[in-house]
Every structure is written in structure tokens, then in C-alpha cells.
Amino acid sequence: MCGALIFLVNISICAAVTSSALAQDSDAVVKAVQMERGVSLPRTKFYEVSPSELHGKPGTLIRSEHFGGYALGSDVDAVRILYRSRSQLDRETVASAVIIVPKQTSPQGGWPVLVWAHGTTGVATQCAPSLTTEVGYYTTQLVKEGLQRKFAVVAVDYSGLGTDGHHEYLWKVANANDIAYVAAPAREAVPSLAPKWVAIGHSQGGQAVWGLAEKMVTLRDSTYRGAVALAPGVDSQPLVEHAANTPDAIFYLVYVAFGIKAVYPTYQPQDMLQPTGLDNYQRLTTQGCWDLAEALFQPVKPGTVLRKDWAKNPDVQKFFASNEVGQKPVAGPLFIASGDTDTAVPATIVQNRARAACKLGGTIKYKMYPGDHDSMVKNSYPDQMQWITDRFQDRPAPRECP
């Protein structure tokens, strides 16, 4: 990452290489690179963890720092935290997050906490929301709502984004762990936070908070009040195969291959990707984020990236099995929403999984909204906020199965 280099000679070399690459890029790619640079923040030593700091109980704080470099407005304070979590294979790992608290007198008992689990931003280290000026997407809107409804926001990066290591992209258990274990260290870093918390996630984050609801059956965190899963990226095999044949979604295949390899290092991306996908693999997984990926794959034709026999690999089969939803009960209320014209995560997939989960019991609400993968977030917004407010106020949650 060019911004992390220390010596001027290295910066010069990096700039020269980048300029050479941009000279060969399309206008869309050049614009995407410039957009990502325009919102990026430098990764500092705050994110680096020594072996001794890694060891410890999940859900414990490693360090925190006040950070004034975000464009979140003058009405809030931001605190970065580094905390211990667990990987997909239940190994020690570290995740980062940002706590955003209103500059107001806290409500009696402290600020209730809304934990935000973002959708795909990329898989490279620099794609952490905490390394962008507005802490990724949707965070600003949630912060504004928190000022009105009296709650704080905790935006999770996921391990391997910001922190050392490889991001276990789209692995339900790993991403859910990073959400499950953030509330306690957040309260330690900012004592004005209340014990009660709700999680909300979109796309990748939607799958993660669904996994969180499953995890709470055994974790039994009494401070947890429920989760909202927006257009959750569930059912890995049909999801990937749908993306492979959908313009503007093909690049997700590179991220999935990277995510599988992050958990199983012997896995080879060429077992999944054709040359049209492998050509940009290194660049997408080390040098850029979502905007670059979308731009690079604009000219790529659907059906030309995914190998036909990709699903037969044993590691891929483990990926499928781990990411199933609707097969396990959930604890706490769960609100699942989908968009009727969503081409990234078709509503039928989400609806079928929600129906299966309902058959196992639990307080589940499902609703389909007008809109695609992104616009459904806006269209469901009033219902999201009312549902979350009701959880903070300990009102009974509705059960509305599809």
C-alpha cells in the first residue's frame, strides 16, 4: 500500500509504478482509483499487533485511541478500538472498529449501541471502513439517526481489514465473531455506552448478523437485543453462480476465491477462476477496493470468469456448508429484509432461507421491499429504525414469517 511506505525513495517508486499502471487503464478505472485515494486514510501503527497482544480472551480490548480525522460532523466523537476475536476455524485473531458517540449528555444508563456490519468493501487491508473518511458507507446516516434517537454507533471493520492477516471474506462464522465480540471492548473503551446493543448488517454484513443471531444461541449475551439483516448474502453456491452471470457483480468471484484461500491457504484461486478472473486477482486483493473492482470488471462478459467445476473442490464444499442459514435456530429477534429487484442477492434466495429459519421457531420478521441491492436499504429505512428503537426500549418484537 503506497500510503504506508515510510522512505521517500519508496514513495517515489510506488508513485511511478502507479502512474505507469494508470496510463494503461480505462477512464473508469482511473476515476475509481482517484475516488478511493480521495477518501482513504493512512494505516498507522495503531493497527499492528504483537504476538503477545494477540493472545487473550475474545471480546477483550487491546487498545483504543481518539481519532479526529473522520468527516462525521462536529456533533460526535470517534474512538478507534482494536480487540480480540476468533477466526472461521476458531483461532485467535484481531479486529478493529470505530465507536461514534454523540457530544451530548448520555441518556440514563448510557448510550444504547447500534453495531454496523458493512457489506463488501474489498479484501485488501486498506479496504477497512475505519481507513476511510466517512467510515465506509451508511455509517454517516446511522450516526445522524443516533443523534436524533439517542444511540451510539460502532462500525466494525472485520478482521484482516485494517488489521494484519487475510480477510475471511463472506465466511459467516468469522464475520459474525467480529460482531459478537465488539460490544464488550467498546464499553471498556467508552464507559458512557449502555450494555444493550443491536446489530445491523447489509449484504456481507447481513449474512454476518444472521450468523450472529445463530451464535447467540450458545453465546447467550444478555446485553444483545437483536439484529437486522438487509439483503443478506446467503446461500453461497447459488449466490456465486448468480454473480458469475450478472453484469456489475462478476468481480465478487475474485473476492470469494480470496476469502476461501484466507481460511484454507492451500486452496488455489485458479481452481475457481478462469484467466479473465485471474488477470486482476493480485491487483484486486492487494491494491484496491470495491470501486476499483467494479471498474476493472466493467468490460468482462458474464459467464467468462467462473470455472464449471469450481464447486467440486473440498475447500469450496466447506465454504458452502459453513455459510448455510435457515438450518439453525436463532436467539433474539431477527429482522430480515430483501429487495424485489435485487440482482446481487435475489429476493427469492433470502425469502426461502427466512422461511426455513421460521420453521425452527424464533422471533423472526421478514419483509420484501421495492428496490435493488442498494435502494432497498433506503426503502426499508423507516422500518429499520422503528424496529431498532423498539429493541432499545425493550418492546415485544413481532414475528412475521414469509
C-alpha positions as CSV (number, residue, x, y, z in Angstrom):
1,M,0.0,0.0,0.0
2,C,1.6,3.2,-1.2
3,G,0.3,5.3,1.7
4,A,2.0,3.1,4.3
5,L,5.5,3.5,2.9
6,I,8.0,5.4,5.0
7,F,11.0,6.3,2.9
8,L,10.8,8.9,0.2
9,V,12.6,6.8,-2.3
10,N,10.0,4.0,-1.9
11,I,7.2,6.6,-2.2
12,S,8.7,7.8,-5.4
13,I,9.0,4.3,-6.8
14,C,5.4,3.4,-5.8
15,A,4.1,6.6,-7.4
16,A,6.0,5.8,-10.6
17,V,4.6,2.3,-10.8
18,T,1.1,3.5,-10.0
19,S,1.3,6.2,-12.7
20,S,2.5,3.6,-15.2
21,A,-0.4,1.4,-14.4
22,L,-2.9,4.2,-14.7
23,A,-1.6,5.1,-18.1
24,Q,-2.8,1.8,-19.3
25,D,-6.1,1.8,-17.5
26,S,-9.5,2.9,-18.8
27,D,-11.1,6.2,-17.8
28,A,-13.4,4.3,-15.5
29,V,-10.5,2.6,-13.7
30,V,-8.5,5.8,-13.4
31,K,-11.6,7.5,-11.9
32,A,-12.1,4.6,-9.4
33,V,-8.5,4.8,-8.2
34,Q,-8.8,8.5,-7.7
35,M,-12.1,8.1,-5.8
36,E,-10.5,5.6,-3.5
37,R,-7.5,7.7,-2.9
38,G,-9.7,10.7,-2.2
39,V,-11.4,9.1,0.8
40,S,-8.5,6.9,2.1
41,L,-6.7,7.4,5.4
42,P,-3.3,6.1,6.3
43,R,-2.9,2.9,8.1
44,T,-0.9,3.6,11.3
45,K,0.9,1.5,13.9
46,F,-2.3,1.5,15.9
47,Y,-3.5,-1.4,13.8
48,E,-0.3,-3.5,14.3
49,V,-0.4,-6.2,16.9
50,S,2.5,-8.1,18.5
51,P,2.2,-11.8,19.2
52,S,1.8,-11.2,22.9
53,E,-1.1,-8.8,22.3
54,L,-2.8,-11.3,20.1
55,H,-3.3,-13.8,22.9
56,G,-6.3,-13.4,25.1
57,K,-10.0,-14.0,25.5
58,P,-12.2,-13.0,22.6
59,G,-14.1,-9.8,23.3
60,T,-11.3,-8.1,25.2
61,L,-9.8,-4.7,24.3
62,I,-6.2,-4.4,23.1
63,R,-6.1,-0.6,22.7
64,S,-8.1,2.4,21.8
65,E,-7.5,5.9,20.5
66,H,-9.5,9.1,19.9
67,F,-9.4,10.0,16.2
68,G,-10.4,13.3,14.8
69,G,-9.8,12.6,11.1
70,Y,-13.3,11.5,10.1
71,A,-15.8,13.5,8.2
72,L,-18.7,12.7,10.5
73,G,-19.6,16.1,11.7
74,S,-18.8,18.2,14.8
75,D,-21.6,16.7,16.9
76,V,-19.9,13.4,17.6
77,D,-16.6,12.0,18.9
78,A,-14.9,9.0,17.3
79,V,-12.8,6.3,19.1
80,R,-10.9,3.6,17.3
81,I,-10.5,0.2,19.0
82,L,-8.5,-2.9,18.5
83,Y,-9.9,-6.1,20.1
84,R,-9.6,-9.8,20.1
85,S,-11.9,-12.1,18.1
86,R,-11.9,-15.6,16.6
87,S,-11.4,-16.8,13.0
88,Q,-13.5,-19.1,11.0
89,L,-11.5,-22.0,12.3
90,D,-11.7,-20.7,15.9
91,R,-8.2,-19.3,16.0
92,E,-7.0,-16.1,17.7
93,T,-7.4,-13.0,15.6
94,V,-7.8,-9.3,15.9
95,A,-10.4,-6.9,14.6
96,S,-10.8,-3.1,14.6
97,A,-13.8,-0.9,14.9
98,V,-14.9,2.8,15.3
99,I,-17.1,3.9,18.2
100,I,-19.1,7.1,17.3
101,V,-20.7,8.8,20.2
102,P,-22.9,12.0,20.3
103,K,-21.4,15.0,22.0
104,Q,-24.4,15.2,24.3
105,T,-25.3,14.2,27.8
106,S,-25.9,10.5,27.6
107,P,-29.3,9.0,28.4
108,Q,-29.8,7.5,31.8
109,G,-27.9,4.2,31.8
110,G,-25.7,5.2,28.9
111,W,-25.9,5.2,25.1
112,P,-27.5,2.2,23.6
113,V,-25.3,0.8,20.9
114,L,-26.0,0.1,17.2
115,V,-23.3,-2.2,15.7
116,W,-23.0,-1.7,12.0
117,A,-21.7,-4.6,9.9
118,H,-20.9,-3.4,6.4
119,G,-21.2,-5.1,3.1
120,T,-18.4,-5.8,0.7
121,T,-15.8,-3.0,0.6
122,G,-12.9,-5.2,-0.7
123,V,-10.5,-7.7,0.8
124,A,-7.2,-5.7,0.8
125,T,-6.0,-4.4,4.2
126,Q,-6.7,-0.8,3.2
127,C,-10.4,-1.5,2.5
128,A,-11.3,-1.2,6.2
129,P,-14.1,1.3,6.7
130,S,-12.1,2.8,9.6
131,L,-9.4,3.8,7.0
132,T,-11.9,6.0,5.1
133,T,-13.0,9.5,5.9
134,E,-16.7,8.6,6.3
135,V,-16.0,5.1,7.9
136,G,-17.3,3.3,4.8
137,Y,-20.9,3.6,3.6
138,Y,-24.2,4.0,5.5
139,T,-22.3,4.9,8.7
140,T,-22.9,8.7,8.3
141,Q,-26.7,8.1,8.0
142,L,-26.7,5.9,11.1
143,V,-24.7,8.5,13.0
144,K,-27.3,11.2,12.1
145,E,-30.1,8.9,13.3
146,G,-28.2,8.2,16.5
147,L,-28.1,11.9,17.3
148,Q,-31.9,12.0,16.9
149,R,-32.8,8.8,18.6
150,K,-30.1,8.8,21.3
151,F,-27.8,5.9,20.4
152,A,-24.1,5.4,19.6
153,V,-22.8,3.6,16.5
154,V,-20.0,1.0,16.5
155,A,-18.8,0.4,12.9
156,V,-16.9,-3.0,12.6
157,D,-14.1,-3.5,10.1
158,Y,-13.9,-7.3,10.3
159,S,-10.5,-9.0,10.9
160,G,-8.0,-8.7,8.1
161,L,-9.4,-5.3,7.1
162,G,-7.2,-2.7,8.7
163,T,-5.6,-5.3,10.9
164,D,-2.8,-7.8,9.9
165,G,-3.8,-11.1,8.3
166,H,-6.1,-12.0,5.5
167,H,-9.8,-11.0,5.5
168,E,-12.0,-14.1,5.7
169,Y,-14.4,-12.7,3.2
170,L,-18.0,-13.9,3.3
171,W,-17.4,-16.6,5.9
172,K,-20.4,-16.4,8.2
173,V,-18.8,-17.5,11.4
174,A,-15.7,-15.4,11.2
175,N,-17.6,-12.2,10.3
176,A,-20.2,-12.9,13.0
177,N,-17.5,-13.4,15.6
178,D,-16.1,-9.9,14.9
179,I,-19.6,-8.5,15.6
180,A,-20.3,-10.7,18.6
181,Y,-17.1,-9.7,20.3
182,V,-17.1,-5.9,19.7
183,A,-19.6,-4.7,22.3
184,A,-17.7,-5.5,25.5
185,P,-14.4,-3.9,24.4
186,A,-16.4,-0.9,23.1
187,R,-17.9,-0.4,26.5
188,E,-14.5,-0.6,28.1
189,A,-13.1,2.0,25.7
190,V,-16.1,4.3,26.1
191,P,-17.7,3.9,29.5
192,S,-20.7,6.0,28.6
193,L,-22.0,3.2,26.4
194,A,-25.0,1.3,27.7
195,P,-24.9,-2.5,28.0
196,K,-27.8,-3.1,25.5
197,W,-26.9,-3.4,21.8
198,V,-28.4,-4.2,18.4
199,A,-26.6,-5.2,15.2
200,I,-27.5,-4.2,11.7
201,G,-25.8,-5.5,8.6
202,H,-26.1,-5.2,4.8
203,S,-25.1,-7.8,2.2
204,Q,-21.9,-9.5,3.5
205,G,-22.9,-7.9,6.9
206,G,-26.4,-9.1,6.5
207,Q,-25.1,-12.7,6.4
208,A,-22.8,-11.9,9.3
209,V,-25.6,-10.7,11.6
210,W,-27.7,-13.7,10.7
211,G,-24.7,-15.8,11.8
212,L,-24.6,-13.6,14.9
213,A,-28.2,-14.5,15.7
214,E,-27.3,-18.2,15.4
215,K,-24.2,-17.7,17.6
216,M,-26.2,-16.1,20.3
217,V,-28.0,-19.4,21.0
218,T,-24.8,-20.6,22.7
219,L,-23.0,-17.3,23.5
220,R,-26.1,-16.1,25.5
221,D,-25.0,-12.5,25.7
222,S,-27.7,-10.9,27.9
223,T,-26.9,-7.4,26.6
224,Y,-27.8,-8.4,23.0
225,R,-31.2,-7.2,21.8
226,G,-31.5,-8.4,18.2
227,A,-30.2,-7.9,14.6
228,V,-31.3,-6.5,11.3
229,A,-30.2,-8.4,8.1
230,L,-30.5,-6.3,5.0
231,A,-30.2,-8.1,1.6
232,P,-28.1,-10.7,3.4
233,G,-25.5,-12.5,1.1
234,V,-26.7,-16.0,2.0
235,D,-26.6,-19.4,0.1
236,S,-23.1,-19.3,-1.1
237,Q,-23.3,-21.5,-4.2
238,P,-26.3,-20.0,-5.9
239,L,-25.1,-16.6,-4.9
240,V,-21.7,-17.0,-6.5
241,E,-23.1,-18.7,-9.6
242,H,-25.7,-15.9,-10.0
243,A,-22.9,-13.3,-9.7
244,A,-20.9,-15.1,-12.4
245,N,-23.6,-14.4,-14.9
246,T,-24.6,-10.9,-13.7
247,P,-23.0,-7.7,-15.1
248,D,-21.6,-5.5,-12.3
249,A,-21.3,-8.4,-9.9
250,I,-18.7,-10.6,-11.6
251,F,-15.8,-9.2,-9.6
252,Y,-17.2,-10.7,-6.4
253,L,-15.9,-14.1,-7.6
254,V,-12.3,-12.8,-7.1
255,Y,-13.2,-11.8,-3.5
256,V,-14.8,-15.2,-2.8
257,A,-11.7,-17.0,-4.1
258,F,-9.5,-14.8,-1.9
259,G,-11.8,-15.5,1.1
260,I,-11.6,-19.3,0.7
261,K,-7.8,-19.1,0.4
262,A,-7.7,-16.9,3.6
263,V,-9.2,-19.8,5.6
264,Y,-7.6,-22.7,3.7
265,P,-4.1,-21.4,2.4
266,T,-3.5,-24.4,0.2
267,Y,-6.6,-23.6,-1.9
268,Q,-5.7,-22.3,-5.4
269,P,-7.8,-19.5,-6.9
270,Q,-7.2,-20.9,-10.4
271,D,-9.4,-23.9,-9.3
272,M,-12.2,-21.4,-9.3
273,L,-11.3,-18.6,-11.7
274,Q,-10.7,-18.6,-15.4
275,P,-7.9,-16.4,-16.8
276,T,-10.3,-13.5,-17.1
277,G,-10.6,-13.5,-13.4
278,L,-7.1,-14.3,-12.5
279,D,-5.7,-11.5,-14.6
280,N,-6.7,-8.9,-12.0
281,Y,-6.6,-11.1,-8.9
282,Q,-3.4,-9.7,-7.4
283,R,-4.5,-6.1,-8.0
284,L,-7.9,-6.5,-6.5
285,T,-6.7,-8.3,-3.4
286,T,-3.8,-6.1,-2.6
287,Q,-4.1,-2.6,-4.3
288,G,-7.7,-1.5,-4.5
289,C,-11.2,-1.8,-3.1
290,W,-14.8,-2.0,-4.3
291,D,-14.7,0.9,-6.7
292,L,-11.6,-0.4,-8.5
293,A,-13.1,-3.9,-8.7
294,E,-16.3,-2.7,-10.2
295,A,-14.4,-0.6,-12.8
296,L,-11.9,-3.3,-13.8
297,F,-14.7,-5.8,-14.5
298,Q,-17.0,-3.5,-16.5
299,P,-15.8,-4.9,-19.8
300,V,-15.8,-8.5,-18.6
301,K,-18.5,-10.6,-20.1
302,P,-20.8,-12.7,-17.8
303,G,-20.0,-16.4,-17.9
304,T,-16.3,-16.0,-18.6
305,V,-14.8,-16.0,-15.1
306,L,-16.1,-18.9,-13.1
307,R,-14.8,-22.5,-13.9
308,K,-17.6,-25.0,-14.4
309,D,-16.1,-27.5,-12.0
310,W,-15.4,-24.9,-9.3
311,A,-17.9,-26.3,-6.7
312,K,-16.3,-29.7,-6.5
313,N,-13.3,-28.6,-4.6
314,P,-13.3,-29.9,-0.9
315,D,-12.5,-26.4,0.5
316,V,-15.3,-24.9,-1.5
317,Q,-17.7,-27.5,-0.1
318,K,-16.6,-26.5,3.4
319,F,-17.4,-22.9,2.4
320,F,-20.9,-23.9,1.3
321,A,-21.6,-25.9,4.5
322,S,-20.3,-23.3,6.9
323,N,-22.4,-20.5,5.3
324,E,-25.8,-22.2,5.3
325,V,-28.5,-20.2,7.1
326,G,-32.0,-21.3,8.0
327,Q,-30.7,-24.6,9.3
328,K,-30.0,-23.5,12.8
329,P,-32.3,-21.7,15.4
330,V,-31.6,-18.1,16.2
331,A,-31.7,-16.3,19.6
332,G,-33.2,-12.9,20.0
333,P,-35.3,-11.0,17.4
334,L,-34.1,-11.1,13.8
335,F,-35.5,-8.7,11.1
336,I,-34.7,-9.9,7.6
337,A,-35.3,-7.7,4.6
338,S,-34.7,-8.1,0.8
339,G,-35.2,-6.1,-2.3
340,D,-37.6,-7.2,-5.0
341,T,-35.3,-6.2,-7.9
342,D,-32.0,-7.1,-6.2
343,T,-29.7,-8.8,-8.8
344,A,-26.8,-9.2,-6.3
345,V,-28.8,-11.2,-3.8
346,P,-32.1,-12.3,-5.3
347,A,-35.1,-11.9,-3.0
348,T,-36.1,-15.5,-3.6
349,I,-32.9,-16.8,-2.1
350,V,-33.4,-14.6,1.1
351,Q,-37.1,-15.4,1.3
352,N,-36.6,-19.1,1.1
353,R,-33.9,-19.1,3.8
354,A,-36.1,-16.9,6.1
355,R,-38.9,-19.3,5.6
356,A,-36.7,-22.2,6.6
357,A,-35.5,-20.3,9.7
358,C,-39.0,-19.5,10.7
359,K,-39.9,-23.2,10.8
360,L,-37.3,-23.7,13.5
361,G,-39.0,-21.1,15.7
362,G,-37.6,-17.9,16.9
363,T,-38.8,-14.3,16.7
364,I,-38.2,-13.6,13.0
365,K,-39.7,-10.8,10.9
366,Y,-39.3,-10.9,7.1
367,K,-40.3,-8.3,4.6
368,M,-39.6,-7.6,0.9
369,Y,-39.2,-4.0,-0.2
370,P,-39.1,-2.3,-3.5
371,G,-35.6,-1.8,-4.9
372,D,-32.3,-3.3,-5.8
373,H,-29.4,-4.3,-3.6
374,D,-28.7,-0.7,-2.6
375,S,-32.0,1.1,-2.9
376,M,-33.8,-1.4,-0.7
377,V,-31.7,-0.1,2.2
378,K,-33.2,3.4,1.7
379,N,-36.7,2.0,1.1
380,S,-36.7,-0.1,4.3
381,Y,-35.1,2.6,6.4
382,P,-38.1,3.8,8.4
383,D,-38.9,0.2,9.3
384,Q,-35.3,-0.5,10.3
385,M,-35.2,2.5,12.6
386,Q,-38.5,1.8,14.3
387,W,-37.6,-1.9,14.8
388,I,-34.2,-0.9,16.3
389,T,-35.8,1.7,18.5
390,D,-38.3,-0.8,19.8
391,R,-35.5,-3.2,20.7
392,F,-33.6,-0.5,22.7
393,Q,-36.9,0.2,24.5
394,D,-37.4,-3.5,25.2
395,R,-40.8,-3.6,23.5
396,P,-42.0,-7.0,22.3
397,A,-40.7,-8.0,18.8
398,P,-43.1,-9.1,16.1
399,R,-42.9,-12.5,14.4
400,E,-43.9,-12.2,10.7
401,C,-42.7,-15.1,8.7
402,P,-42.8,-15.3,4.8
